């Protein structure tokens, strides 16, 4: 039986910033969820390079938004579990934002 899984992958920007990329999708178990998430992420980087599109939706239900080659995922440090609270895997101190992301998120938070 399929369940929803959340994969939280630490990512590191070439400038030294860090963050977390979240992937959520359906799988039979943790191992198949990690495999599907990694395949979807790699496919998203290929699509970005080929077309410039930053979102990939696969037939298996895994969707990747915002993958970028300047951000390197650390697949050895991922966490995986059945999906629940999407913020459970990290704290505010675990993320640095690279402009223009920092300013756009700040503007959204202030209602601009």
GIZI-V394242 format. One record per residue. RES is the residue in one small letter. PHI is phi in whole degrees, 0 to 359 (* if undefined). NEAR is the number of other C-alpha atoms within 10 Angstrom. D_FIRST is the distance of its C-alpha to the first C-alpha in Angstrom with 2 decimals. Layout:
BEGIN
res,phi,near,d_first
RES,PHI,NEAR,D_FIRST
RES,PHI,NEAR,D_FIRST
END
This chain:
BEGIN
res,phi,near,d_first
x,*,6,0.00
x,282,10,3.79
x,227,14,6.61
x,275,16,10.26
x,238,23,12.41
x,247,23,16.19
x,249,26,18.35
x,247,27,21.99
x,244,23,24.43
x,299,22,28.12
x,233,20,30.32
x,230,19,34.04
x,277,17,36.54
x,301,11,39.36
x,275,9,41.81
x,107,9,40.35
x,290,14,38.27
x,227,19,34.79
x,194,22,31.67
x,222,20,27.90
x,255,19,25.62
x,258,19,22.33
x,230,24,19.37
x,231,23,16.25
x,191,21,13.28
x,266,21,9.62
x,201,22,8.09
x,280,12,5.88
x,201,16,8.87
x,300,19,12.43
x,298,11,14.10
x,288,13,12.28
x,294,26,12.75
x,297,24,16.39
x,299,12,16.91
x,295,22,15.75
x,296,26,17.85
x,294,18,20.79
x,298,13,20.77
x,296,21,20.71
x,295,24,23.52
x,297,15,25.58
x,297,17,25.23
x,298,26,26.41
x,295,21,29.45
x,294,18,30.29
x,297,16,30.09
x,301,18,32.22
x,296,13,34.78
x,280,9,34.93
x,234,9,34.93
x,86,11,35.28
x,286,15,32.12
x,260,16,30.39
x,231,16,27.04
x,233,20,24.48
x,245,13,21.48
x,265,14,19.28
x,296,7,17.44
x,278,11,14.12
x,97,13,14.77
x,278,20,16.45
x,234,17,19.99
x,241,23,22.86
x,244,15,25.97
x,77,15,29.21
x,295,22,28.81
x,211,16,32.35
x,295,15,33.89
x,287,11,36.23
x,258,20,33.32
x,259,16,32.04
x,284,23,28.61
x,255,14,28.56
x,294,14,25.24
x,284,8,26.37
x,249,11,26.52
x,292,17,23.20
x,240,16,21.07
x,219,20,17.31
x,189,17,15.15
x,297,17,12.71
x,297,16,14.68
x,210,10,17.35
x,279,8,21.05
x,293,13,21.63
x,256,10,24.97
x,286,9,24.09
x,270,17,24.42
x,209,14,28.04
x,243,8,31.33
x,300,8,34.01
x,286,8,36.02
x,273,12,33.37
x,233,15,33.98
x,247,16,37.07
x,249,13,37.43
x,261,14,39.40
x,304,9,41.68
x,272,8,41.19
x,299,11,37.81
x,299,11,39.56
x,289,12,42.01
x,291,12,39.57
x,291,14,37.29
x,297,11,40.44
x,297,11,41.66
x,297,9,38.43
x,295,9,38.63
x,266,8,42.23
x,78,7,41.49
x,269,8,43.23
END
